């Protein structure tokens, strides 16, 4: 791991890539193009009747291109009136099969510019594909799109070419002829560049991503990204008192941090954060997974004010099955080494309460918080009268019967959730038959909360019980990433160097890995969020297990097999209509056992 901190513009190195510096507009060659056509869509059969283009560099015109094009079809009368191009004028003109290659040769190696570029470039691409050629991959600047970000209503009533030509005092008046309109677009382009230059926009990258929502002060802090490498890692924005304002992660530190000073980042909170930042510190990580994990740990450590998630991993909730003569379910905030069974963690108390309600709907264990002796003698509560509690308080149930219910509850928590799933499904069916859909929805949400919690607990517990897992995967760049996971915590990460002995590298990585001890509960050595990220990587395609110490396995009949159904229901509810209005969906049907 290495750290890079940037506070002020560094000296320019002798050579730096375009991606690092951006390409100065003054050094680029632009081909400003305009087309006249027989209609508005090439896919609908419209044809090109004229191509006009102007090649410019540094404000100087390098050349012009103009040709009429025979559309091999009649030009509609209203188009002929609009453009002044008649059927007779294009009768002897070249067809698009010869005109297009000539234009592409003229524009080769330049940046294409057009006013309403999707129209012009769309036509060119269509006929290029029709002729069986590969598109050259021009970078494109749309002056209409750019003008909408720069020009206000005080400047012009709209962003039409004719209006903009007047604003920038173009020497050519647009007249719906290709070359004249291209010349006018050149003047508009230069006028827009001049305005944007005063706002600190000097490169093609900045021009293409410009947004008025990004302040000039925000752009002027681009130098904060200069010292960062093109490597995966974590970045920390800090203020002048060295307080961490924001922590983020990226596969490419320099590119991601640069985006905070362009239109790529337009969140108002981030603009405020960048305004306060005076330094950006980069922590280079060996792999993307290490960067994600380190981000979580740094957020938990510094609790930056501009990070909304993961700041308080300690604020977790668990459902606990207590160990006492008459066990009960309880909501707790931490896991103790008391040999009790825990379900969770839950990120919110509301979710934990839904899960607890689902369990109480299924198992009539006591819900009071009193401590009982082995032979209690108390007055029963109202739940006993309603038949929702076995009522050990007044001796209504013997210890053997109560213990059998508790064993079934424990098995539901740890291994097989079917008792809860079946019981709540039956309740939902009954409520739906009585058209009590809102109540059915409440039980559906309780069931979903339980299934997700049980699946998460089983997956995290299985991973945390393994003293060590070593796994590797070939990454996109062809190198092998290696991770050492101990009791669910990422203990080491590395990438095997080209030509290195893989076995020796893995052995050395294991020796240098963090020592991690076991602890009680489903989330002993790491936060649940960290373990989820580690699990997603371990379960991703292409991962190879090098070594597993211990047993990494989830119950065959566990809660994970029910997740797909509940996730699909949740997704449909978000994308369609509320449950109460979808009276055809009441019961969550589970896979056959």
Order of alpha helices (4+ residues) and beta strands (2+ residues): beta-alpha-beta-beta-beta-alpha-alpha-alpha-beta-alpha-beta-alpha-alpha-alpha-alpha-alpha-beta-beta-alpha-alpha-beta-alpha-beta-beta-beta-alpha-alpha-alpha-alpha-alpha-beta-beta-beta-alpha-alpha-beta-alpha
